[in-house]
Amino acid sequence: MSFGRPPGQLTFNPTPPERGSFPLDHDGECQPVMKDYLACLKKVRGNNDPECRMIAKAYLKCRMDHNLMARDSFQNLGFQDEKDKADTSSEK
């Protein structure tokens, strides 16, 4: 028995998060897209540039295509379709 621990067997079964954690790209399948994204961020000094967002979308697509993350719609990942962008800009 350890000091300060309540008597009895304590078990803890961790569960992975639903989002925010996914396997590393050990084979480097999406590394070229990742490098393009990082270069874009450096070029625009961290601003939320549309060009960088499209590269980020390509990176997520690459990860989904190589089973490095669960498939999900881009809308759920924070990306609107080009059609949706045109609809919202015409409403303003």
PDB file with one MODEL, atoms N, CA, C and O in Angstrom:
MODEL        1
ATOM      1  N   MET A   1       0.848  -1.179   0.000  1.00  0.00           N
ATOM      2  CA  MET A   1       0.000   0.000   0.000  1.00  0.00           C
ATOM      3  C   MET A   1       0.893   1.240   0.000  1.00  0.00           C
ATOM      4  O   MET A   1       1.848   1.324   0.772  1.00  0.00           O
ATOM      5  N   SER A   2       0.580   2.190  -0.859  1.00  0.00           N
ATOM      6  CA  SER A   2       1.386   3.406  -0.895  1.00  0.00           C
ATOM      7  C   SER A   2       0.780   4.451   0.036  1.00  0.00           C
ATOM      8  O   SER A   2      -0.424   4.470   0.290  1.00  0.00           O
ATOM      9  N   PHE A   3       1.634   5.294   0.521  1.00  0.00           N
ATOM     10  CA  PHE A   3       1.222   6.310   1.482  1.00  0.00           C
ATOM     11  C   PHE A   3       0.293   7.326   0.820  1.00  0.00           C
ATOM     12  O   PHE A   3       0.595   7.829  -0.263  1.00  0.00           O
ATOM     13  N   GLY A   4      -0.833   7.629   1.463  1.00  0.00           N
ATOM     14  CA  GLY A   4      -1.769   8.640   0.986  1.00  0.00           C
ATOM     15  C   GLY A   4      -2.758   8.147  -0.047  1.00  0.00           C
ATOM     16  O   GLY A   4      -3.617   8.905  -0.497  1.00  0.00           O
ATOM     17  N   ARG A   5      -2.648   6.907  -0.423  1.00  0.00           N
ATOM     18  CA  ARG A   5      -3.573   6.352  -1.421  1.00  0.00           C
ATOM     19  C   ARG A   5      -4.684   5.596  -0.716  1.00  0.00           C
ATOM     20  O   ARG A   5      -4.428   4.849   0.229  1.00  0.00           O
ATOM     21  N   PRO A   6      -5.917   5.786  -1.169  1.00  0.00           N
ATOM     22  CA  PRO A   6      -7.011   5.069  -0.517  1.00  0.00           C
ATOM     23  C   PRO A   6      -6.871   3.556  -0.745  1.00  0.00           C
ATOM     24  O   PRO A   6      -6.356   3.124  -1.777  1.00  0.00           O
ATOM     25  N   PRO A   7      -7.321   2.777   0.203  1.00  0.00           N
ATOM     26  CA  PRO A   7      -7.213   1.327   0.052  1.00  0.00           C
ATOM     27  C   PRO A   7      -8.071   0.823  -1.113  1.00  0.00           C
ATOM     28  O   PRO A   7      -9.074   1.439  -1.477  1.00  0.00           O
ATOM     29  N   GLY A   8      -7.667  -0.277  -1.673  1.00  0.00           N
ATOM     30  CA  GLY A   8      -8.412  -0.852  -2.795  1.00  0.00           C
ATOM     31  C   GLY A   8      -7.677  -0.628  -4.103  1.00  0.00           C
ATOM     32  O   GLY A   8      -6.748   0.176  -4.182  1.00  0.00           O
ATOM     33  N   GLN A   9      -8.097  -1.336  -5.106  1.00  0.00           N
ATOM     34  CA  GLN A   9      -7.462  -1.247  -6.411  1.00  0.00           C
ATOM     35  C   GLN A   9      -8.092  -0.115  -7.222  1.00  0.00           C
ATOM     36  O   GLN A   9      -9.299  -0.124  -7.464  1.00  0.00           O
ATOM     37  N   LEU A  10      -7.292   0.845  -7.637  1.00  0.00           N
ATOM     38  CA  LEU A  10      -7.757   1.926  -8.487  1.00  0.00           C
ATOM     39  C   LEU A  10      -7.316   1.638  -9.919  1.00  0.00           C
ATOM     40  O   LEU A  10      -6.140   1.384 -10.180  1.00  0.00           O
ATOM     41  N   THR A  11      -8.255   1.680 -10.821  1.00  0.00           N
ATOM     42  CA  THR A  11      -7.881   1.493 -12.223  1.00  0.00           C
ATOM     43  C   THR A  11      -8.311   2.721 -13.008  1.00  0.00           C
ATOM     44  O   THR A  11      -9.342   3.336 -12.738  1.00  0.00           O
ATOM     45  N   PHE A  12      -7.499   3.047 -13.970  1.00  0.00           N
ATOM     46  CA  PHE A  12      -7.781   4.189 -14.822  1.00  0.00           C
ATOM     47  C   PHE A  12      -7.579   3.745 -16.253  1.00  0.00           C
ATOM     48  O   PHE A  12      -6.481   3.342 -16.637  1.00  0.00           O
ATOM     49  N   ASN A  13      -8.642   3.818 -17.045  1.00  0.00           N
ATOM     50  CA  ASN A  13      -8.574   3.446 -18.445  1.00  0.00           C
ATOM     51  C   ASN A  13      -8.710   4.707 -19.293  1.00  0.00           C
ATOM     52  O   ASN A  13      -9.818   5.203 -19.494  1.00  0.00           O
ATOM     53  N   PRO A  14      -7.587   5.228 -19.794  1.00  0.00           N
ATOM     54  CA  PRO A  14      -7.674   6.447 -20.602  1.00  0.00           C
ATOM     55  C   PRO A  14      -8.350   6.177 -21.935  1.00  0.00           C
ATOM     56  O   PRO A  14      -8.223   5.093 -22.505  1.00  0.00           O
ATOM     57  N   THR A  15      -9.064   7.169 -22.417  1.00  0.00           N
ATOM     58  CA  THR A  15      -9.684   7.078 -23.732  1.00  0.00           C
ATOM     59  C   THR A  15      -9.127   8.196 -24.597  1.00  0.00           C
ATOM     60  O   THR A  15      -8.955   9.317 -24.119  1.00  0.00           O
ATOM     61  N   PRO A  16      -8.841   7.910 -25.870  1.00  0.00           N
ATOM     62  CA  PRO A  16      -8.292   8.956 -26.727  1.00  0.00           C
ATOM     63  C   PRO A  16      -9.339  10.009 -27.039  1.00  0.00           C
ATOM     64  O   PRO A  16     -10.532   9.704 -27.050  1.00  0.00           O
ATOM     65  N   PRO A  17      -8.920  11.241 -27.291  1.00  0.00           N
ATOM     66  CA  PRO A  17      -9.883  12.290 -27.639  1.00  0.00           C
ATOM     67  C   PRO A  17     -10.491  12.031 -29.011  1.00  0.00           C
ATOM     68  O   PRO A  17      -9.871  11.395 -29.863  1.00  0.00           O
ATOM     69  N   GLU A  18     -11.707  12.527 -29.220  1.00  0.00           N
ATOM     70  CA  GLU A  18     -12.355  12.354 -30.508  1.00  0.00           C
ATOM     71  C   GLU A  18     -11.685  13.201 -31.587  1.00  0.00           C
ATOM     72  O   GLU A  18     -11.624  12.794 -32.747  1.00  0.00           O
ATOM     73  N   ARG A  19     -11.197  14.346 -31.219  1.00  0.00           N
ATOM     74  CA  ARG A  19     -10.520  15.234 -32.172  1.00  0.00           C
ATOM     75  C   ARG A  19      -9.231  15.746 -31.537  1.00  0.00           C
ATOM     76  O   ARG A  19      -9.073  15.756 -30.316  1.00  0.00           O
ATOM     77  N   GLY A  20      -8.322  16.167 -32.402  1.00  0.00           N
ATOM     78  CA  GLY A  20      -7.112  16.796 -31.904  1.00  0.00           C
ATOM     79  C   GLY A  20      -5.944  15.857 -31.713  1.00  0.00           C
ATOM     80  O   GLY A  20      -4.847  16.312 -31.388  1.00  0.00           O
ATOM     81  N   SER A  21      -6.136  14.562 -31.902  1.00  0.00           N
ATOM     82  CA  SER A  21      -5.046  13.623 -31.764  1.00  0.00           C
ATOM     83  C   SER A  21      -5.137  12.618 -32.893  1.00  0.00           C
ATOM     84  O   SER A  21      -6.168  11.971 -33.079  1.00  0.00           O
ATOM     85  N   PHE A  22      -4.061  12.488 -33.642  1.00  0.00           N
ATOM     86  CA  PHE A  22      -4.064  11.531 -34.736  1.00  0.00           C
ATOM     87  C   PHE A  22      -2.638  11.041 -34.952  1.00  0.00           C
ATOM     88  O   PHE A  22      -1.693  11.683 -34.494  1.00  0.00           O
ATOM     89  N   PRO A  23      -2.462   9.912 -35.644  1.00  0.00           N
ATOM     90  CA  PRO A  23      -1.127   9.328 -35.799  1.00  0.00           C
ATOM     91  C   PRO A  23      -0.149  10.251 -36.510  1.00  0.00           C
ATOM     92  O   PRO A  23      -0.528  11.062 -37.355  1.00  0.00           O
ATOM     93  N   LEU A  24       1.116  10.104 -36.146  1.00  0.00           N
ATOM     94  CA  LEU A  24       2.164  10.856 -36.815  1.00  0.00           C
ATOM     95  C   LEU A  24       2.397  10.299 -38.208  1.00  0.00           C
ATOM     96  O   LEU A  24       2.121   9.130 -38.474  1.00  0.00           O
ATOM     97  N   ASP A  25       2.892  11.123 -39.071  1.00  0.00           N
ATOM     98  CA  ASP A  25       3.164  10.738 -40.459  1.00  0.00           C
ATOM     99  C   ASP A  25       4.594  10.193 -40.529  1.00  0.00           C
ATOM    100  O   ASP A  25       5.491  10.858 -41.047  1.00  0.00           O
ATOM    101  N   HIS A  26       4.802   8.980 -40.006  1.00  0.00           N
ATOM    102  CA  HIS A  26       6.140   8.410 -39.928  1.00  0.00           C
ATOM    103  C   HIS A  26       6.773   8.195 -41.306  1.00  0.00           C
ATOM    104  O   HIS A  26       7.991   8.306 -41.447  1.00  0.00           O
ATOM    105  N   ASP A  27       5.960   7.891 -42.319  1.00  0.00           N
ATOM    106  CA  ASP A  27       6.495   7.635 -43.662  1.00  0.00           C
ATOM    107  C   ASP A  27       6.665   8.910 -44.476  1.00  0.00           C
ATOM    108  O   ASP A  27       7.184   8.857 -45.591  1.00  0.00           O
ATOM    109  N   GLY A  28       6.245  10.041 -43.953  1.00  0.00           N
ATOM    110  CA  GLY A  28       6.414  11.322 -44.633  1.00  0.00           C
ATOM    111  C   GLY A  28       5.546  11.473 -45.872  1.00  0.00           C
ATOM    112  O   GLY A  28       5.906  12.196 -46.801  1.00  0.00           O
ATOM    113  N   GLU A  29       4.410  10.797 -45.889  1.00  0.00           N
ATOM    114  CA  GLU A  29       3.535  10.838 -47.064  1.00  0.00           C
ATOM    115  C   GLU A  29       2.977  12.238 -47.325  1.00  0.00           C
ATOM    116  O   GLU A  29       2.770  12.619 -48.477  1.00  0.00           O
ATOM    117  N   CYS A  30       2.737  12.995 -46.271  1.00  0.00           N
ATOM    118  CA  CYS A  30       2.161  14.336 -46.425  1.00  0.00           C
ATOM    119  C   CYS A  30       3.175  15.429 -46.120  1.00  0.00           C
ATOM    120  O   CYS A  30       2.805  16.596 -45.987  1.00  0.00           O
ATOM    121  N   GLN A  31       4.442  15.068 -46.009  1.00  0.00           N
ATOM    122  CA  GLN A  31       5.477  16.033 -45.646  1.00  0.00           C
ATOM    123  C   GLN A  31       5.650  17.161 -46.665  1.00  0.00           C
ATOM    124  O   GLN A  31       5.838  18.306 -46.254  1.00  0.00           O
ATOM    125  N   PRO A  32       5.595  16.894 -47.982  1.00  0.00           N
ATOM    126  CA  PRO A  32       5.735  18.018 -48.929  1.00  0.00           C
ATOM    127  C   PRO A  32       4.650  19.079 -48.762  1.00  0.00           C
ATOM    128  O   PRO A  32       4.936  20.274 -48.842  1.00  0.00           O
ATOM    129  N   VAL A  33       3.418  18.657 -48.535  1.00  0.00           N
ATOM    130  CA  VAL A  33       2.318  19.609 -48.351  1.00  0.00           C
ATOM    131  C   VAL A  33       2.513  20.373 -47.040  1.00  0.00           C
ATOM    132  O   VAL A  33       2.253  21.574 -46.970  1.00  0.00           O
ATOM    133  N   MET A  34       2.973  19.665 -46.003  1.00  0.00           N
ATOM    134  CA  MET A  34       3.210  20.308 -44.717  1.00  0.00           C
ATOM    135  C   MET A  34       4.287  21.389 -44.853  1.00  0.00           C
ATOM    136  O   MET A  34       4.159  22.475 -44.287  1.00  0.00           O
ATOM    137  N   LYS A  35       5.360  21.080 -45.614  1.00  0.00           N
ATOM    138  CA  LYS A  35       6.434  22.061 -45.804  1.00  0.00           C
ATOM    139  C   LYS A  35       5.936  23.277 -46.580  1.00  0.00           C
ATOM    140  O   LYS A  35       6.323  24.407 -46.283  1.00  0.00           O
ATOM    141  N   ASP A  36       5.074  23.045 -47.580  1.00  0.00           N
ATOM    142  CA  ASP A  36       4.479  24.166 -48.322  1.00  0.00           C
ATOM    143  C   ASP A  36       3.660  25.057 -47.389  1.00  0.00           C
ATOM    144  O   ASP A  36       3.718  26.284 -47.470  1.00  0.00           O
ATOM    145  N   TYR A  37       2.895  24.417 -46.501  1.00  0.00           N
ATOM    146  CA  TYR A  37       2.060  25.166 -45.557  1.00  0.00           C
ATOM    147  C   TYR A  37       2.923  26.002 -44.612  1.00  0.00           C
ATOM    148  O   TYR A  37       2.634  27.176 -44.381  1.00  0.00           O
ATOM    149  N   LEU A  38       3.976  25.402 -44.069  1.00  0.00           N
ATOM    150  CA  LEU A  38       4.850  26.139 -43.154  1.00  0.00           C
ATOM    151  C   LEU A  38       5.548  27.293 -43.867  1.00  0.00           C
ATOM    152  O   LEU A  38       5.719  28.368 -43.292  1.00  0.00           O
ATOM    153  N   ALA A  39       5.955  27.071 -45.129  1.00  0.00           N
ATOM    154  CA  ALA A  39       6.574  28.150 -45.908  1.00  0.00           C
ATOM    155  C   ALA A  39       5.571  29.269 -46.159  1.00  0.00           C
ATOM    156  O   ALA A  39       5.929  30.446 -46.115  1.00  0.00           O
ATOM    157  N   CYS A  40       4.325  28.911 -46.419  1.00  0.00           N
ATOM    158  CA  CYS A  40       3.278  29.914 -46.637  1.00  0.00           C
ATOM    159  C   CYS A  40       3.065  30.741 -45.364  1.00  0.00           C
ATOM    160  O   CYS A  40       2.974  31.967 -45.422  1.00  0.00           O
ATOM    161  N   LEU A  41       2.986  30.066 -44.224  1.00  0.00           N
ATOM    162  CA  LEU A  41       2.809  30.786 -42.957  1.00  0.00           C
ATOM    163  C   LEU A  41       3.963  31.754 -42.709  1.00  0.00           C
ATOM    164  O   LEU A  41       3.761  32.874 -42.240  1.00  0.00           O
ATOM    165  N   LYS A  42       5.171  31.306 -43.030  1.00  0.00           N
ATOM    166  CA  LYS A  42       6.337  32.180 -42.842  1.00  0.00           C
ATOM    167  C   LYS A  42       6.256  33.389 -43.773  1.00  0.00           C
ATOM    168  O   LYS A  42       6.590  34.509 -43.385  1.00  0.00           O
ATOM    169  N   LYS A  43       5.805  33.143 -45.017  1.00  0.00           N
ATOM    170  CA  LYS A  43       5.721  34.215 -46.006  1.00  0.00           C
ATOM    171  C   LYS A  43       4.713  35.287 -45.588  1.00  0.00           C
ATOM    172  O   LYS A  43       4.972  36.479 -45.758  1.00  0.00           O
ATOM    173  N   VAL A  44       3.564  34.872 -45.042  1.00  0.00           N
ATOM    174  CA  VAL A  44       2.525  35.835 -44.660  1.00  0.00           C
ATOM    175  C   VAL A  44       2.614  36.216 -43.179  1.00  0.00           C
ATOM    176  O   VAL A  44       1.725  36.872 -42.636  1.00  0.00           O
ATOM    177  N   ARG A  45       3.697  35.794 -42.547  1.00  0.00           N
ATOM    178  CA  ARG A  45       3.965  36.116 -41.135  1.00  0.00           C
ATOM    179  C   ARG A  45       2.838  35.711 -40.200  1.00  0.00           C
ATOM    180  O   ARG A  45       2.470  36.453 -39.290  1.00  0.00           O
ATOM    181  N   GLY A  46       2.295  34.522 -40.437  1.00  0.00           N
ATOM    182  CA  GLY A  46       1.305  33.948 -39.531  1.00  0.00           C
ATOM    183  C   GLY A  46      -0.111  34.438 -39.714  1.00  0.00           C
ATOM    184  O   GLY A  46      -0.997  34.022 -38.967  1.00  0.00           O
ATOM    185  N   ASN A  47      -0.358  35.303 -40.677  1.00  0.00           N
ATOM    186  CA  ASN A  47      -1.724  35.779 -40.919  1.00  0.00           C
ATOM    187  C   ASN A  47      -2.571  34.678 -41.536  1.00  0.00           C
ATOM    188  O   ASN A  47      -2.046  33.743 -42.140  1.00  0.00           O
ATOM    189  N   ASN A  48      -3.870  34.795 -41.383  1.00  0.00           N
ATOM    190  CA  ASN A  48      -4.805  33.797 -41.906  1.00  0.00           C
ATOM    191  C   ASN A  48      -5.055  34.082 -43.392  1.00  0.00           C
ATOM    192  O   ASN A  48      -6.119  34.573 -43.769  1.00  0.00           O
ATOM    193  N   ASP A  49      -4.075  33.770 -44.213  1.00  0.00           N
ATOM    194  CA  ASP A  49      -4.123  34.045 -45.646  1.00  0.00           C
ATOM    195  C   ASP A  49      -4.920  32.956 -46.364  1.00  0.00           C
ATOM    196  O   ASP A  49      -4.764  31.778 -46.043  1.00  0.00           O
ATOM    197  N   PRO A  50      -5.772  33.320 -47.332  1.00  0.00           N
ATOM    198  CA  PRO A  50      -6.553  32.303 -48.060  1.00  0.00           C
ATOM    199  C   PRO A  50      -5.681  31.262 -48.758  1.00  0.00           C
ATOM    200  O   PRO A  50      -6.052  30.091 -48.832  1.00  0.00           O
ATOM    201  N   GLU A  51      -4.531  31.680 -49.265  1.00  0.00           N
ATOM    202  CA  GLU A  51      -3.624  30.728 -49.916  1.00  0.00           C
ATOM    203  C   GLU A  51      -3.158  29.659 -48.922  1.00  0.00           C
ATOM    204  O   GLU A  51      -3.112  28.474 -49.251  1.00  0.00           O
ATOM    205  N   CYS A  52      -2.817  30.083 -47.718  1.00  0.00           N
ATOM    206  CA  CYS A  52      -2.364  29.143 -46.693  1.00  0.00           C
ATOM    207  C   CYS A  52      -3.498  28.225 -46.249  1.00  0.00           C
ATOM    208  O   CYS A  52      -3.275  27.053 -45.947  1.00  0.00           O
ATOM    209  N   ARG A  53      -4.710  28.763 -46.212  1.00  0.00           N
ATOM    210  CA  ARG A  53      -5.851  27.928 -45.829  1.00  0.00           C
ATOM    211  C   ARG A  53      -6.089  26.823 -46.851  1.00  0.00           C
ATOM    212  O   ARG A  53      -6.453  25.709 -46.476  1.00  0.00           O
ATOM    213  N   MET A  54      -5.890  27.109 -48.128  1.00  0.00           N
ATOM    214  CA  MET A  54      -6.068  26.081 -49.159  1.00  0.00           C
ATOM    215  C   MET A  54      -4.986  25.007 -49.057  1.00  0.00           C
ATOM    216  O   MET A  54      -5.243  23.831 -49.316  1.00  0.00           O
ATOM    217  N   ILE A  55      -3.771  25.419 -48.676  1.00  0.00           N
ATOM    218  CA  ILE A  55      -2.698  24.443 -48.466  1.00  0.00           C
ATOM    219  C   ILE A  55      -3.013  23.593 -47.238  1.00  0.00           C
ATOM    220  O   ILE A  55      -2.772  22.386 -47.239  1.00  0.00           O
ATOM    221  N   ALA A  56      -3.550  24.217 -46.192  1.00  0.00           N
ATOM    222  CA  ALA A  56      -3.946  23.470 -44.995  1.00  0.00           C
ATOM    223  C   ALA A  56      -5.034  22.457 -45.339  1.00  0.00           C
ATOM    224  O   ALA A  56      -5.030  21.336 -44.831  1.00  0.00           O
ATOM    225  N   LYS A  57      -5.957  22.853 -46.195  1.00  0.00           N
ATOM    226  CA  LYS A  57      -7.026  21.945 -46.633  1.00  0.00           C
ATOM    227  C   LYS A  57      -6.426  20.762 -47.402  1.00  0.00           C
ATOM    228  O   LYS A  57      -6.850  19.620 -47.221  1.00  0.00           O
ATOM    229  N   ALA A  58      -5.442  21.041 -48.256  1.00  0.00           N
ATOM    230  CA  ALA A  58      -4.770  19.974 -49.012  1.00  0.00           C
ATOM    231  C   ALA A  58      -4.026  19.035 -48.061  1.00  0.00           C
ATOM    232  O   ALA A  58      -3.987  17.824 -48.279  1.00  0.00           O
ATOM    233  N   TYR A  59      -3.440  19.599 -47.010  1.00  0.00           N
ATOM    234  CA  TYR A  59      -2.737  18.778 -46.022  1.00  0.00           C
ATOM    235  C   TYR A  59      -3.708  17.843 -45.297  1.00  0.00           C
ATOM    236  O   TYR A  59      -3.424  16.658 -45.124  1.00  0.00           O
ATOM    237  N   LEU A  60      -4.839  18.376 -44.879  1.00  0.00           N
ATOM    238  CA  LEU A  60      -5.833  17.541 -44.202  1.00  0.00           C
ATOM    239  C   LEU A  60      -6.377  16.468 -45.140  1.00  0.00           C
ATOM    240  O   LEU A  60      -6.620  15.340 -44.713  1.00  0.00           O
ATOM    241  N   LYS A  61      -6.570  16.808 -46.407  1.00  0.00           N
ATOM    242  CA  LYS A  61      -7.029  15.830 -47.390  1.00  0.00           C
ATOM    243  C   LYS A  61      -5.994  14.721 -47.541  1.00  0.00           C
ATOM    244  O   LYS A  61      -6.349  13.544 -47.600  1.00  0.00           O
ATOM    245  N   CYS A  62      -4.724  15.089 -47.604  1.00  0.00           N
ATOM    246  CA  CYS A  62      -3.651  14.101 -47.696  1.00  0.00           C
ATOM    247  C   CYS A  62      -3.685  13.163 -46.492  1.00  0.00           C
ATOM    248  O   CYS A  62      -3.555  11.949 -46.647  1.00  0.00           O
ATOM    249  N   ARG A  63      -3.858  13.715 -45.303  1.00  0.00           N
ATOM    250  CA  ARG A  63      -3.907  12.884 -44.093  1.00  0.00           C
ATOM    251  C   ARG A  63      -5.104  11.931 -44.128  1.00  0.00           C
ATOM    252  O   ARG A  63      -4.989  10.773 -43.728  1.00  0.00           O
ATOM    253  N   MET A  64      -6.243  12.416 -44.605  1.00  0.00           N
ATOM    254  CA  MET A  64      -7.420  11.547 -44.699  1.00  0.00           C
ATOM    255  C   MET A  64      -7.205  10.456 -45.750  1.00  0.00           C
ATOM    256  O   MET A  64      -7.597   9.307 -45.547  1.00  0.00           O
ATOM    257  N   ASP A  65      -6.579  10.821 -46.873  1.00  0.00           N
ATOM    258  CA  ASP A  65      -6.333   9.855 -47.945  1.00  0.00           C
ATOM    259  C   ASP A  65      -5.374   8.746 -47.526  1.00  0.00           C
ATOM    260  O   ASP A  65      -5.454   7.634 -48.047  1.00  0.00           O
ATOM    261  N   HIS A  66      -4.469   9.032 -46.594  1.00  0.00           N
ATOM    262  CA  HIS A  66      -3.487   8.047 -46.141  1.00  0.00           C
ATOM    263  C   HIS A  66      -3.837   7.452 -44.778  1.00  0.00           C
ATOM    264  O   HIS A  66      -2.974   6.884 -44.109  1.00  0.00           O
ATOM    265  N   ASN A  67      -5.093   7.580 -44.367  1.00  0.00           N
ATOM    266  CA  ASN A  67      -5.580   7.021 -43.096  1.00  0.00           C
ATOM    267  C   ASN A  67      -4.777   7.500 -41.889  1.00  0.00           C
ATOM    268  O   ASN A  67      -4.538   6.738 -40.953  1.00  0.00           O
ATOM    269  N   LEU A  68      -4.364   8.763 -41.918  1.00  0.00           N
ATOM    270  CA  LEU A  68      -3.664   9.346 -40.785  1.00  0.00           C
ATOM    271  C   LEU A  68      -4.604  10.161 -39.908  1.00  0.00           C
ATOM    272  O   LEU A  68      -4.212  10.661 -38.854  1.00  0.00           O
ATOM    273  N   MET A  69      -5.833  10.288 -40.351  1.00  0.00           N
ATOM    274  CA  MET A  69      -6.879  10.905 -39.535  1.00  0.00           C
ATOM    275  C   MET A  69      -8.220  10.428 -40.073  1.00  0.00           C
ATOM    276  O   MET A  69      -8.321   9.995 -41.221  1.00  0.00           O
ATOM    277  N   ALA A  70      -9.235  10.510 -39.245  1.00  0.00           N
ATOM    278  CA  ALA A  70     -10.566  10.059 -39.655  1.00  0.00           C
ATOM    279  C   ALA A  70     -11.125  10.980 -40.728  1.00  0.00           C
ATOM    280  O   ALA A  70     -10.890  12.188 -40.707  1.00  0.00           O
ATOM    281  N   ARG A  71     -11.860  10.406 -41.656  1.00  0.00           N
ATOM    282  CA  ARG A  71     -12.504  11.211 -42.698  1.00  0.00           C
ATOM    283  C   ARG A  71     -13.579  12.085 -42.060  1.00  0.00           C
ATOM    284  O   ARG A  71     -14.326  11.648 -41.184  1.00  0.00           O
ATOM    285  N   ASP A  72     -13.633  13.307 -42.515  1.00  0.00           N
ATOM    286  CA  ASP A  72     -14.635  14.253 -42.032  1.00  0.00           C
ATOM    287  C   ASP A  72     -14.855  15.267 -43.141  1.00  0.00           C
ATOM    288  O   ASP A  72     -13.993  15.455 -43.999  1.00  0.00           O
ATOM    289  N   SER A  73     -15.996  15.912 -43.124  1.00  0.00           N
ATOM    290  CA  SER A  73     -16.238  16.933 -44.144  1.00  0.00           C
ATOM    291  C   SER A  73     -15.398  18.163 -43.804  1.00  0.00           C
ATOM    292  O   SER A  73     -15.145  18.458 -42.636  1.00  0.00           O
ATOM    293  N   PHE A  74     -14.976  18.868 -44.844  1.00  0.00           N
ATOM    294  CA  PHE A  74     -14.156  20.055 -44.620  1.00  0.00           C
ATOM    295  C   PHE A  74     -14.934  21.146 -43.909  1.00  0.00           C
ATOM    296  O   PHE A  74     -14.343  21.995 -43.240  1.00  0.00           O
ATOM    297  N   GLN A  75     -16.229  21.134 -44.043  1.00  0.00           N
ATOM    298  CA  GLN A  75     -17.053  22.113 -43.334  1.00  0.00           C
ATOM    299  C   GLN A  75     -16.914  21.908 -41.821  1.00  0.00           C
ATOM    300  O   GLN A  75     -16.859  22.876 -41.063  1.00  0.00           O
ATOM    301  N   ASN A  76     -16.860  20.648 -41.389  1.00  0.00           N
ATOM    302  CA  ASN A  76     -16.666  20.358 -39.965  1.00  0.00           C
ATOM    303  C   ASN A  76     -15.266  20.726 -39.489  1.00  0.00           C
ATOM    304  O   ASN A  76     -15.040  20.917 -38.294  1.00  0.00           O
ATOM    305  N   LEU A  77     -14.332  20.825 -40.423  1.00  0.00           N
ATOM    306  CA  LEU A  77     -12.950  21.166 -40.076  1.00  0.00           C
ATOM    307  C   LEU A  77     -12.672  22.659 -40.211  1.00  0.00           C
ATOM    308  O   LEU A  77     -11.529  23.093 -40.068  1.00  0.00           O
ATOM    309  N   GLY A  78     -13.705  23.444 -40.483  1.00  0.00           N
ATOM    310  CA  GLY A  78     -13.554  24.896 -40.535  1.00  0.00           C
ATOM    311  C   GLY A  78     -13.362  25.469 -41.917  1.00  0.00           C
ATOM    312  O   GLY A  78     -13.007  26.639 -42.057  1.00  0.00           O
ATOM    313  N   PHE A  79     -13.590  24.663 -42.950  1.00  0.00           N
ATOM    314  CA  PHE A  79     -13.448  25.134 -44.325  1.00  0.00           C
ATOM    315  C   PHE A  79     -14.807  25.171 -44.982  1.00  0.00           C
ATOM    316  O   PHE A  79     -15.557  24.196 -44.927  1.00  0.00           O
ATOM    317  N   GLN A  80     -15.131  26.296 -45.607  1.00  0.00           N
ATOM    318  CA  GLN A  80     -16.365  26.398 -46.374  1.00  0.00           C
ATOM    319  C   GLN A  80     -16.052  26.055 -47.820  1.00  0.00           C
ATOM    320  O   GLN A  80     -14.937  26.284 -48.289  1.00  0.00           O
ATOM    321  N   ASP A  81     -17.026  25.509 -48.523  1.00  0.00           N
ATOM    322  CA  ASP A  81     -16.852  25.280 -49.954  1.00  0.00           C
ATOM    323  C   ASP A  81     -16.817  26.622 -50.664  1.00  0.00           C
ATOM    324  O   ASP A  81     -17.344  27.611 -50.155  1.00  0.00           O
ATOM    325  N   GLU A  82     -16.200  26.661 -51.835  1.00  0.00           N
ATOM    326  CA  GLU A  82     -16.136  27.903 -52.612  1.00  0.00           C
ATOM    327  C   GLU A  82     -17.539  28.410 -52.927  1.00  0.00           C
ATOM    328  O   GLU A  82     -17.777  29.618 -52.952  1.00  0.00           O
ATOM    329  N   LYS A  83     -18.464  27.487 -53.168  1.00  0.00           N
ATOM    330  CA  LYS A  83     -19.850  27.860 -53.449  1.00  0.00           C
ATOM    331  C   LYS A  83     -20.460  28.587 -52.244  1.00  0.00           C
ATOM    332  O   LYS A  83     -21.147  29.596 -52.404  1.00  0.00           O
ATOM    333  N   ASP A  84     -20.202  28.067 -51.038  1.00  0.00           N
ATOM    334  CA  ASP A  84     -20.722  28.699 -49.828  1.00  0.00           C
ATOM    335  C   ASP A  84     -20.128  30.084 -49.636  1.00  0.00           C
ATOM    336  O   ASP A  84     -20.825  30.993 -49.185  1.00  0.00           O
ATOM    337  N   LYS A  85     -18.852  30.263 -49.969  1.00  0.00           N
ATOM    338  CA  LYS A  85     -18.215  31.577 -49.834  1.00  0.00           C
ATOM    339  C   LYS A  85     -18.864  32.586 -50.762  1.00  0.00           C
ATOM    340  O   LYS A  85     -19.085  33.736 -50.384  1.00  0.00           O
ATOM    341  N   ALA A  86     -19.167  32.155 -51.976  1.00  0.00           N
ATOM    342  CA  ALA A  86     -19.805  33.063 -52.941  1.00  0.00           C
ATOM    343  C   ALA A  86     -21.201  33.457 -52.466  1.00  0.00           C
ATOM    344  O   ALA A  86     -21.613  34.606 -52.626  1.00  0.00           O
ATOM    345  N   ASP A  87     -21.929  32.503 -51.882  1.00  0.00           N
ATOM    346  CA  ASP A  87     -23.274  32.792 -51.371  1.00  0.00           C
ATOM    347  C   ASP A  87     -23.221  33.792 -50.223  1.00  0.00           C
ATOM    348  O   ASP A  87     -24.050  34.701 -50.165  1.00  0.00           O
ATOM    349  N   THR A  88     -22.274  33.646 -49.317  1.00  0.00           N
ATOM    350  CA  THR A  88     -22.214  34.547 -48.167  1.00  0.00           C
ATOM    351  C   THR A  88     -21.698  35.919 -48.564  1.00  0.00           C
ATOM    352  O   THR A  88     -22.090  36.920 -47.966  1.00  0.00           O
ATOM    353  N   SER A  89     -20.813  35.985 -49.578  1.00  0.00           N
ATOM    354  CA  SER A  89     -20.305  37.304 -49.973  1.00  0.00           C
ATOM    355  C   SER A  89     -21.358  38.088 -50.762  1.00  0.00           C
ATOM    356  O   SER A  89     -21.344  39.319 -50.731  1.00  0.00           O
ATOM    357  N   SER A  90     -22.267  37.412 -51.465  1.00  0.00           N
ATOM    358  CA  SER A  90     -23.300  38.121 -52.215  1.00  0.00           C
ATOM    359  C   SER A  90     -24.407  38.637 -51.302  1.00  0.00           C
ATOM    360  O   SER A  90     -25.159  39.539 -51.673  1.00  0.00           O
ATOM    361  N   GLU A  91     -24.504  38.048 -50.084  1.00  0.00           N
ATOM    362  CA  GLU A  91     -25.538  38.485 -49.143  1.00  0.00           C
ATOM    363  C   GLU A  91     -25.154  39.786 -48.454  1.00  0.00           C
ATOM    364  O   GLU A  91     -26.025  40.474 -47.922  1.00  0.00           O
ATOM    365  N   LYS A  92     -23.881  40.137 -48.451  1.00  0.00           N
ATOM    366  CA  LYS A  92     -23.423  41.332 -47.713  1.00  0.00           C
ATOM    367  C   LYS A  92     -23.744  42.597 -48.435  1.00  0.00           C
ATOM    368  O   LYS A  92     -23.427  43.683 -47.949  1.00  0.00           O
TER     369      LYS A  92
ENDMDL
END
